[in-house]
Amino acid sequence: TDLVQLTRARQQEGEAALEIQTLRRILLDSQPMGTAVDLQWANYKEVWVETHVTLKERASASAVRARLLPALNSLLSPLPQPAETSHQGWPFGQTLYTSDIHRLLVEDEGVDAITRLQLCVAAAPNRAVTALAADHFQPHTWYAASDRRLFRSFNDGEGWELAPNFPAAEADVRQETIRLIEPSADRPGLVALWVHQIDSMGEHRFVPYLSADCGERWYRLPAFRGRVEDMAWIARETTPIILLATDQGLFKLEINLQGAIPTGSYSAIRQMQQPLHAVAVVRKDNQIYVAIALQSRGGVYLANGLFLAYDIEQEWLAASYALQRGAERDEDQQFFRPLESAGGQQPHAMRGEDIRYLAVQYEDEGDPTKRVWLWAGSMAVGWEGSRR
């Protein structure tokens, strides 16, 4: 109520609209002791209705249209309507169903039947989806990329909306595509994504963007001089670190969140300078392991994640050796189920197989004593007419 009164008072002074900074100052001036002010723009989604309406005999099509269009606009709008109507705006957070629209349409005295009804949205990840990721802390929250557009869903994909405030393409960029999205498993709200850009000169670059509030605001970090194939999060105490699988080997991007704007710095991991396809972080028994897949069918290797975070040199173990050591300790406590080839052979380092993707599956993510699986996805070369 106070906010509405303040807004009306300012509008009476001749200001047609209030910027959010002005509203924030007004609220802070009248802020009661012991309270905090957190003012953000409300999220909304542009939506429209496509329908086919059959009219009753002698009903006027123009008259029915004149009644239905304002009624639909009044129903869908989140804003209170003029005083002569009883509608106070669509309730915040309430799901809109086609049955709500159907009920309004059939109530009109000139409508006989509704033969087609569809709710449409202005944008959705319905084509060329290049990246998809679930948030580790926010229930039912997903991120998806379609070309350079970033979408969020808060209901397990039932509905999608464009992420607000995602930066527009730079002036010299001819084409850009979001290739990777990865929420942090250590820090709530922290999300990183990588954009592949082609500038006006035909040069390629990979640019990271970072959000600390589940995609509400995004910050550009320095571009990487090379091709980024995959990424994974680890941490050194309170410092978030992004591990990068690149065409130049394994790199770290250390994130500094202390200032008003996040910053990042790159460093190469000297022990692994071979081109990589994929990287994954595995958490098991309060330990952190890093798995990488080498290009040129070089195999899958494991290392201690904390050693990488603290720049401690170590030996990279072939997956077969590391897995066998785990099995020797205790068959029930091994940190990976042994990797097997398609023929069910003994565990090996996946040499000779074109591994392009690594994924981690937890038997029970909340119980560190449960088993963990590392999945390695290989590239399958098809042929003309093949269904593979």
Contacts in CASP RR format, 6 or more apart in sequence:
PFRMAT RR
TARGET T0000
AUTHOR 0000-0000-0000
METHOD contacts of the structure
MODEL  1
TDLVQLTRARQQEGEAALEIQTLRRILLDSQPMGTAVDLQWANYKEVWVE
THVTLKERASASAVRARLLPALNSLLSPLPQPAETSHQGWPFGQTLYTSD
IHRLLVEDEGVDAITRLQLCVAAAPNRAVTALAADHFQPHTWYAASDRRL
FRSFNDGEGWELAPNFPAAEADVRQETIRLIEPSADRPGLVALWVHQIDS
MGEHRFVPYLSADCGERWYRLPAFRGRVEDMAWIARETTPIILLATDQGL
FKLEINLQGAIPTGSYSAIRQMQQPLHAVAVVRKDNQIYVAIALQSRGGV
YLANGLFLAYDIEQEWLAASYALQRGAERDEDQQFFRPLESAGGQQPHAM
RGEDIRYLAVQYEDEGDPTKRVWLWAGSMAVGWEGSRR
2 30 0 8 1.000
3 23 0 8 1.000
3 27 0 8 1.000
6 23 0 8 1.000
6 26 0 8 1.000
6 27 0 8 1.000
6 30 0 8 1.000
7 18 0 8 1.000
7 23 0 8 1.000
10 18 0 8 1.000
10 22 0 8 1.000
10 26 0 8 1.000
11 18 0 8 1.000
20 39 0 8 1.000
20 40 0 8 1.000
20 41 0 8 1.000
23 39 0 8 1.000
24 37 0 8 1.000
24 39 0 8 1.000
27 37 0 8 1.000
27 39 0 8 1.000
28 37 0 8 1.000
31 37 0 8 1.000
40 216 0 8 1.000
41 164 0 8 1.000
42 78 0 8 1.000
42 92 0 8 1.000
43 161 0 8 1.000
43 164 0 8 1.000
44 78 0 8 1.000
45 121 0 8 1.000
45 122 0 8 1.000
45 161 0 8 1.000
46 121 0 8 1.000
46 122 0 8 1.000
46 123 0 8 1.000
47 76 0 8 1.000
47 96 0 8 1.000
47 119 0 8 1.000
47 120 0 8 1.000
47 121 0 8 1.000
47 122 0 8 1.000
48 119 0 8 1.000
48 120 0 8 1.000
49 72 0 8 1.000
49 76 0 8 1.000
49 101 0 8 1.000
49 117 0 8 1.000
49 118 0 8 1.000
49 119 0 8 1.000
49 120 0 8 1.000
50 116 0 8 1.000
50 117 0 8 1.000
50 118 0 8 1.000
50 120 0 8 1.000
51 101 0 8 1.000
51 105 0 8 1.000
51 114 0 8 1.000
51 116 0 8 1.000
51 117 0 8 1.000
51 118 0 8 1.000
52 114 0 8 1.000
52 115 0 8 1.000
52 116 0 8 1.000
52 117 0 8 1.000
53 64 0 8 1.000
53 68 0 8 1.000
53 105 0 8 1.000
53 111 0 8 1.000
53 113 0 8 1.000
53 114 0 8 1.000
53 115 0 8 1.000
54 111 0 8 1.000
54 112 0 8 1.000
54 113 0 8 1.000
54 114 0 8 1.000
54 115 0 8 1.000
55 61 0 8 1.000
55 64 0 8 1.000
55 110 0 8 1.000
55 111 0 8 1.000
55 112 0 8 1.000
56 109 0 8 1.000
56 110 0 8 1.000
56 111 0 8 1.000
56 112 0 8 1.000
59 109 0 8 1.000
59 110 0 8 1.000
59 111 0 8 1.000
59 112 0 8 1.000
64 108 0 8 1.000
64 110 0 8 1.000
64 111 0 8 1.000
67 108 0 8 1.000
68 104 0 8 1.000
68 105 0 8 1.000
68 108 0 8 1.000
68 111 0 8 1.000
71 104 0 8 1.000
71 108 0 8 1.000
72 101 0 8 1.000
72 104 0 8 1.000
74 81 0 8 1.000
74 85 0 8 1.000
74 87 0 8 1.000
74 89 0 8 1.000
75 87 0 8 1.000
75 90 0 8 1.000
75 100 0 8 1.000
75 101 0 8 1.000
75 104 0 8 1.000
76 90 0 8 1.000
76 96 0 8 1.000
77 89 0 8 1.000
77 90 0 8 1.000
78 89 0 8 1.000
78 90 0 8 1.000
78 92 0 8 1.000
79 89 0 8 1.000
80 87 0 8 1.000
80 88 0 8 1.000
80 89 0 8 1.000
81 87 0 8 1.000
81 88 0 8 1.000
81 89 0 8 1.000
90 96 0 8 1.000
96 119 0 8 1.000
98 117 0 8 1.000
98 118 0 8 1.000
98 119 0 8 1.000
101 117 0 8 1.000
101 119 0 8 1.000
102 114 0 8 1.000
102 117 0 8 1.000
105 111 0 8 1.000
105 114 0 8 1.000
105 117 0 8 1.000
106 113 0 8 1.000
106 114 0 8 1.000
121 159 0 8 1.000
121 160 0 8 1.000
121 161 0 8 1.000
123 149 0 8 1.000
123 151 0 8 1.000
123 160 0 8 1.000
123 161 0 8 1.000
123 162 0 8 1.000
124 151 0 8 1.000
124 159 0 8 1.000
124 160 0 8 1.000
125 144 0 8 1.000
125 145 0 8 1.000
125 146 0 8 1.000
125 149 0 8 1.000
125 151 0 8 1.000
125 160 0 8 1.000
126 146 0 8 1.000
127 146 0 8 1.000
128 146 0 8 1.000
128 147 0 8 1.000
129 144 0 8 1.000
129 145 0 8 1.000
129 146 0 8 1.000
130 145 0 8 1.000
130 146 0 8 1.000
130 147 0 8 1.000
130 177 0 8 1.000
130 178 0 8 1.000
130 179 0 8 1.000
131 143 0 8 1.000
131 144 0 8 1.000
131 145 0 8 1.000
131 178 0 8 1.000
131 179 0 8 1.000
131 180 0 8 1.000
131 181 0 8 1.000
131 193 0 8 1.000
132 142 0 8 1.000
132 143 0 8 1.000
132 144 0 8 1.000
132 145 0 8 1.000
132 181 0 8 1.000
133 142 0 8 1.000
133 143 0 8 1.000
133 144 0 8 1.000
133 181 0 8 1.000
133 182 0 8 1.000
133 183 0 8 1.000
134 141 0 8 1.000
134 142 0 8 1.000
134 143 0 8 1.000
134 183 0 8 1.000
135 141 0 8 1.000
135 142 0 8 1.000
135 143 0 8 1.000
135 183 0 8 1.000
135 189 0 8 1.000
135 191 0 8 1.000
135 214 0 8 1.000
136 183 0 8 1.000
136 184 0 8 1.000
136 185 0 8 1.000
136 188 0 8 1.000
137 183 0 8 1.000
137 188 0 8 1.000
137 189 0 8 1.000
138 154 0 8 1.000
138 188 0 8 1.000
138 189 0 8 1.000
138 214 0 8 1.000
140 153 0 8 1.000
140 154 0 8 1.000
140 155 0 8 1.000
140 156 0 8 1.000
141 152 0 8 1.000
141 153 0 8 1.000
141 154 0 8 1.000
141 214 0 8 1.000
142 152 0 8 1.000
142 153 0 8 1.000
142 156 0 8 1.000
142 157 0 8 1.000
143 150 0 8 1.000
143 151 0 8 1.000
143 152 0 8 1.000
143 163 0 8 1.000
143 181 0 8 1.000
143 183 0 8 1.000
143 191 0 8 1.000
143 193 0 8 1.000
143 215 0 8 1.000
144 150 0 8 1.000
144 151 0 8 1.000
144 152 0 8 1.000
144 153 0 8 1.000
144 160 0 8 1.000
144 181 0 8 1.000
145 151 0 8 1.000
145 177 0 8 1.000
145 178 0 8 1.000
145 179 0 8 1.000
145 181 0 8 1.000
145 193 0 8 1.000
147 177 0 8 1.000
147 178 0 8 1.000
148 169 0 8 1.000
148 176 0 8 1.000
148 177 0 8 1.000
148 178 0 8 1.000
148 195 0 8 1.000
149 162 0 8 1.000
149 178 0 8 1.000
150 162 0 8 1.000
150 163 0 8 1.000
150 166 0 8 1.000
150 178 0 8 1.000
150 181 0 8 1.000
150 193 0 8 1.000
150 215 0 8 1.000
151 160 0 8 1.000
151 161 0 8 1.000
151 162 0 8 1.000
151 163 0 8 1.000
152 160 0 8 1.000
152 161 0 8 1.000
152 163 0 8 1.000
152 214 0 8 1.000
152 215 0 8 1.000
153 159 0 8 1.000
153 160 0 8 1.000
153 161 0 8 1.000
163 215 0 8 1.000
163 218 0 8 1.000
164 215 0 8 1.000
164 216 0 8 1.000
165 216 0 8 1.000
165 217 0 8 1.000
165 218 0 8 1.000
166 209 0 8 1.000
166 215 0 8 1.000
166 218 0 8 1.000
167 209 0 8 1.000
167 218 0 8 1.000
167 220 0 8 1.000
169 176 0 8 1.000
169 197 0 8 1.000
170 197 0 8 1.000
172 199 0 8 1.000
172 200 0 8 1.000
172 201 0 8 1.000
173 197 0 8 1.000
173 198 0 8 1.000
173 199 0 8 1.000
173 200 0 8 1.000
174 198 0 8 1.000
174 199 0 8 1.000
174 200 0 8 1.000
174 202 0 8 1.000
175 197 0 8 1.000
175 198 0 8 1.000
176 195 0 8 1.000
176 196 0 8 1.000
176 197 0 8 1.000
176 198 0 8 1.000
177 195 0 8 1.000
177 196 0 8 1.000
178 193 0 8 1.000
178 194 0 8 1.000
178 195 0 8 1.000
178 196 0 8 1.000
179 194 0 8 1.000
179 195 0 8 1.000
179 196 0 8 1.000
179 206 0 8 1.000
179 228 0 8 1.000
180 192 0 8 1.000
180 193 0 8 1.000
180 194 0 8 1.000
180 228 0 8 1.000
180 230 0 8 1.000
180 231 0 8 1.000
181 191 0 8 1.000
181 192 0 8 1.000
181 193 0 8 1.000
182 191 0 8 1.000
182 192 0 8 1.000
182 193 0 8 1.000
182 231 0 8 1.000
182 232 0 8 1.000
182 233 0 8 1.000
182 242 0 8 1.000
183 189 0 8 1.000
183 190 0 8 1.000
183 191 0 8 1.000
184 190 0 8 1.000
184 191 0 8 1.000
184 192 0 8 1.000
184 233 0 8 1.000
184 240 0 8 1.000
185 233 0 8 1.000
185 281 0 8 1.000
185 283 0 8 1.000
186 233 0 8 1.000
186 234 0 8 1.000
186 235 0 8 1.000
186 240 0 8 1.000
187 235 0 8 1.000
187 240 0 8 1.000
189 211 0 8 1.000
189 212 0 8 1.000
189 213 0 8 1.000
189 214 0 8 1.000
189 215 0 8 1.000
190 210 0 8 1.000
190 211 0 8 1.000
190 212 0 8 1.000
190 233 0 8 1.000
190 240 0 8 1.000
191 210 0 8 1.000
191 211 0 8 1.000
191 214 0 8 1.000
191 215 0 8 1.000
192 208 0 8 1.000
192 209 0 8 1.000
192 210 0 8 1.000
192 211 0 8 1.000
192 231 0 8 1.000
192 233 0 8 1.000
192 242 0 8 1.000
193 208 0 8 1.000
193 209 0 8 1.000
194 206 0 8 1.000
194 207 0 8 1.000
194 208 0 8 1.000
194 209 0 8 1.000
194 228 0 8 1.000
194 231 0 8 1.000
195 206 0 8 1.000
195 207 0 8 1.000
195 208 0 8 1.000
195 209 0 8 1.000
196 204 0 8 1.000
196 205 0 8 1.000
196 206 0 8 1.000
197 204 0 8 1.000
197 205 0 8 1.000
197 206 0 8 1.000
197 207 0 8 1.000
197 223 0 8 1.000
198 204 0 8 1.000
199 205 0 8 1.000
204 226 0 8 1.000
204 227 0 8 1.000
205 223 0 8 1.000
205 224 0 8 1.000
205 225 0 8 1.000
205 226 0 8 1.000
206 223 0 8 1.000
206 224 0 8 1.000
206 226 0 8 1.000
206 227 0 8 1.000
206 228 0 8 1.000
207 220 0 8 1.000
207 221 0 8 1.000
207 223 0 8 1.000
207 224 0 8 1.000
208 220 0 8 1.000
208 221 0 8 1.000
208 222 0 8 1.000
208 223 0 8 1.000
208 224 0 8 1.000
208 242 0 8 1.000
208 253 0 8 1.000
209 218 0 8 1.000
209 219 0 8 1.000
209 220 0 8 1.000
209 221 0 8 1.000
210 218 0 8 1.000
210 219 0 8 1.000
210 221 0 8 1.000
210 255 0 8 1.000
210 262 0 8 1.000
211 217 0 8 1.000
211 218 0 8 1.000
211 219 0 8 1.000
212 257 0 8 1.000
212 262 0 8 1.000
219 261 0 8 1.000
219 262 0 8 1.000
221 253 0 8 1.000
221 255 0 8 1.000
221 262 0 8 1.000
221 263 0 8 1.000
221 264 0 8 1.000
222 264 0 8 1.000
222 265 0 8 1.000
222 266 0 8 1.000
224 244 0 8 1.000
224 246 0 8 1.000
224 251 0 8 1.000
224 253 0 8 1.000
224 266 0 8 1.000
226 246 0 8 1.000
226 247 0 8 1.000
226 248 0 8 1.000
227 246 0 8 1.000
227 247 0 8 1.000
228 244 0 8 1.000
228 245 0 8 1.000
228 246 0 8 1.000
229 245 0 8 1.000
229 246 0 8 1.000
229 247 0 8 1.000
229 276 0 8 1.000
229 277 0 8 1.000
229 278 0 8 1.000
230 244 0 8 1.000
230 245 0 8 1.000
230 276 0 8 1.000
230 277 0 8 1.000
230 278 0 8 1.000
230 279 0 8 1.000
230 357 0 8 1.000
230 358 0 8 1.000
231 242 0 8 1.000
231 243 0 8 1.000
231 244 0 8 1.000
231 245 0 8 1.000
231 279 0 8 1.000
232 242 0 8 1.000
232 243 0 8 1.000
232 279 0 8 1.000
232 280 0 8 1.000
232 281 0 8 1.000
232 290 0 8 1.000
233 240 0 8 1.000
233 241 0 8 1.000
233 242 0 8 1.000
233 243 0 8 1.000
233 281 0 8 1.000
234 241 0 8 1.000
234 243 0 8 1.000
234 281 0 8 1.000
234 288 0 8 1.000
234 290 0 8 1.000
234 305 0 8 1.000
234 308 0 8 1.000
234 309 0 8 1.000
235 241 0 8 1.000
235 309 0 8 1.000
236 254 0 8 1.000
236 309 0 8 1.000
236 310 0 8 1.000
239 254 0 8 1.000
239 255 0 8 1.000
239 256 0 8 1.000
240 254 0 8 1.000
240 255 0 8 1.000
240 257 0 8 1.000
241 252 0 8 1.000
241 253 0 8 1.000
241 254 0 8 1.000
241 255 0 8 1.000
241 309 0 8 1.000
242 252 0 8 1.000
242 253 0 8 1.000
242 255 0 8 1.000
243 250 0 8 1.000
243 251 0 8 1.000
243 252 0 8 1.000
243 279 0 8 1.000
243 281 0 8 1.000
243 290 0 8 1.000
243 308 0 8 1.000
244 250 0 8 1.000
244 251 0 8 1.000
244 252 0 8 1.000
244 253 0 8 1.000
244 279 0 8 1.000
245 276 0 8 1.000
245 277 0 8 1.000
245 278 0 8 1.000
245 279 0 8 1.000
245 292 0 8 1.000
245 293 0 8 1.000
246 275 0 8 1.000
246 276 0 8 1.000
247 275 0 8 1.000
247 276 0 8 1.000
247 295 0 8 1.000
248 268 0 8 1.000
248 273 0 8 1.000
248 275 0 8 1.000
249 268 0 8 1.000
249 269 0 8 1.000
249 272 0 8 1.000
249 273 0 8 1.000
249 274 0 8 1.000
249 275 0 8 1.000
249 276 0 8 1.000
250 268 0 8 1.000
250 269 0 8 1.000
250 272 0 8 1.000
250 273 0 8 1.000
250 276 0 8 1.000
250 279 0 8 1.000
250 292 0 8 1.000
251 266 0 8 1.000
251 267 0 8 1.000
251 268 0 8 1.000
251 269 0 8 1.000
252 266 0 8 1.000
252 267 0 8 1.000
252 268 0 8 1.000
252 269 0 8 1.000
252 308 0 8 1.000
253 264 0 8 1.000
253 265 0 8 1.000
253 266 0 8 1.000
254 264 0 8 1.000
254 265 0 8 1.000
254 267 0 8 1.000
255 262 0 8 1.000
255 263 0 8 1.000
255 264 0 8 1.000
256 262 0 8 1.000
256 263 0 8 1.000
256 264 0 8 1.000
256 265 0 8 1.000
269 308 0 8 1.000
270 313 0 8 1.000
271 303 0 8 1.000
271 313 0 8 1.000
271 314 0 8 1.000
271 315 0 8 1.000
271 316 0 8 1.000
272 292 0 8 1.000
272 301 0 8 1.000
272 303 0 8 1.000
272 316 0 8 1.000
274 294 0 8 1.000
274 295 0 8 1.000
274 298 0 8 1.000
275 294 0 8 1.000
275 295 0 8 1.000
275 296 0 8 1.000
276 292 0 8 1.000
276 293 0 8 1.000
276 294 0 8 1.000
276 295 0 8 1.000
277 293 0 8 1.000
277 294 0 8 1.000
277 295 0 8 1.000
277 355 0 8 1.000
277 356 0 8 1.000
277 357 0 8 1.000
278 292 0 8 1.000
278 293 0 8 1.000
278 355 0 8 1.000
278 356 0 8 1.000
278 357 0 8 1.000
278 358 0 8 1.000
279 290 0 8 1.000
279 291 0 8 1.000
279 292 0 8 1.000
279 293 0 8 1.000
279 358 0 8 1.000
280 290 0 8 1.000
280 291 0 8 1.000
280 292 0 8 1.000
280 358 0 8 1.000
280 359 0 8 1.000
280 360 0 8 1.000
280 374 0 8 1.000
281 288 0 8 1.000
281 289 0 8 1.000
281 290 0 8 1.000
281 291 0 8 1.000
281 305 0 8 1.000
281 360 0 8 1.000
282 288 0 8 1.000
282 289 0 8 1.000
282 290 0 8 1.000
282 291 0 8 1.000
282 335 0 8 1.000
282 336 0 8 1.000
282 360 0 8 1.000
282 372 0 8 1.000
282 374 0 8 1.000
283 289 0 8 1.000
283 368 0 8 1.000
283 372 0 8 1.000
284 335 0 8 1.000
284 368 0 8 1.000
284 372 0 8 1.000
285 333 0 8 1.000
285 335 0 8 1.000
285 368 0 8 1.000
285 369 0 8 1.000
286 368 0 8 1.000
287 304 0 8 1.000
287 306 0 8 1.000
287 335 0 8 1.000
288 304 0 8 1.000
288 305 0 8 1.000
288 306 0 8 1.000
288 309 0 8 1.000
289 302 0 8 1.000
289 303 0 8 1.000
289 304 0 8 1.000
289 305 0 8 1.000
289 335 0 8 1.000
290 302 0 8 1.000
290 303 0 8 1.000
290 304 0 8 1.000
290 305 0 8 1.000
290 308 0 8 1.000
291 300 0 8 1.000
291 301 0 8 1.000
291 302 0 8 1.000
291 319 0 8 1.000
291 358 0 8 1.000
291 374 0 8 1.000
292 300 0 8 1.000
292 301 0 8 1.000
292 303 0 8 1.000
292 316 0 8 1.000
292 358 0 8 1.000
293 299 0 8 1.000
293 300 0 8 1.000
293 350 0 8 1.000
293 355 0 8 1.000
293 356 0 8 1.000
293 357 0 8 1.000
293 358 0 8 1.000
293 376 0 8 1.000
294 300 0 8 1.000
294 301 0 8 1.000
294 355 0 8 1.000
297 351 0 8 1.000
297 352 0 8 1.000
297 353 0 8 1.000
297 354 0 8 1.000
297 355 0 8 1.000
298 349 0 8 1.000
298 350 0 8 1.000
298 351 0 8 1.000
298 352 0 8 1.000
299 318 0 8 1.000
299 319 0 8 1.000
299 349 0 8 1.000
299 350 0 8 1.000
299 351 0 8 1.000
299 352 0 8 1.000
299 353 0 8 1.000
299 355 0 8 1.000
300 318 0 8 1.000
300 319 0 8 1.000
300 339 0 8 1.000
300 349 0 8 1.000
300 350 0 8 1.000
300 355 0 8 1.000
300 358 0 8 1.000
300 374 0 8 1.000
300 376 0 8 1.000
301 316 0 8 1.000
301 317 0 8 1.000
301 318 0 8 1.000
301 319 0 8 1.000
301 349 0 8 1.000
302 316 0 8 1.000
302 317 0 8 1.000
302 318 0 8 1.000
302 319 0 8 1.000
302 322 0 8 1.000
303 314 0 8 1.000
303 316 0 8 1.000
303 317 0 8 1.000
304 312 0 8 1.000
304 314 0 8 1.000
306 312 0 8 1.000
307 313 0 8 1.000
307 314 0 8 1.000
317 325 0 8 1.000
318 348 0 8 1.000
318 349 0 8 1.000
319 336 0 8 1.000
319 339 0 8 1.000
319 347 0 8 1.000
319 348 0 8 1.000
319 349 0 8 1.000
319 350 0 8 1.000
319 374 0 8 1.000
320 339 0 8 1.000
320 346 0 8 1.000
320 347 0 8 1.000
320 348 0 8 1.000
320 349 0 8 1.000
321 349 0 8 1.000
322 336 0 8 1.000
323 334 0 8 1.000
323 336 0 8 1.000
323 338 0 8 1.000
323 339 0 8 1.000
323 347 0 8 1.000
324 338 0 8 1.000
324 347 0 8 1.000
326 333 0 8 1.000
326 334 0 8 1.000
326 335 0 8 1.000
326 336 0 8 1.000
327 334 0 8 1.000
327 338 0 8 1.000
333 369 0 8 1.000
334 371 0 8 1.000
335 372 0 8 1.000
336 372 0 8 1.000
336 373 0 8 1.000
336 374 0 8 1.000
337 371 0 8 1.000
337 372 0 8 1.000
337 373 0 8 1.000
337 374 0 8 1.000
338 346 0 8 1.000
338 347 0 8 1.000
339 347 0 8 1.000
339 348 0 8 1.000
339 350 0 8 1.000
339 374 0 8 1.000
339 376 0 8 1.000
340 346 0 8 1.000
340 347 0 8 1.000
341 348 0 8 1.000
341 350 0 8 1.000
341 353 0 8 1.000
350 376 0 8 1.000
350 378 0 8 1.000
353 376 0 8 1.000
353 378 0 8 1.000
354 378 0 8 1.000
354 379 0 8 1.000
355 376 0 8 1.000
355 377 0 8 1.000
355 378 0 8 1.000
355 379 0 8 1.000
356 377 0 8 1.000
356 378 0 8 1.000
356 379 0 8 1.000
357 375 0 8 1.000
357 376 0 8 1.000
357 377 0 8 1.000
358 374 0 8 1.000
358 375 0 8 1.000
358 376 0 8 1.000
358 377 0 8 1.000
359 374 0 8 1.000
359 375 0 8 1.000
359 377 0 8 1.000
360 372 0 8 1.000
360 373 0 8 1.000
360 374 0 8 1.000
360 375 0 8 1.000
361 372 0 8 1.000
361 373 0 8 1.000
361 374 0 8 1.000
361 375 0 8 1.000
362 370 0 8 1.000
362 372 0 8 1.000
362 373 0 8 1.000
363 370 0 8 1.000
363 371 0 8 1.000
363 372 0 8 1.000
363 373 0 8 1.000
364 370 0 8 1.000
380 388 0 8 1.000
382 388 0 8 1.000
END
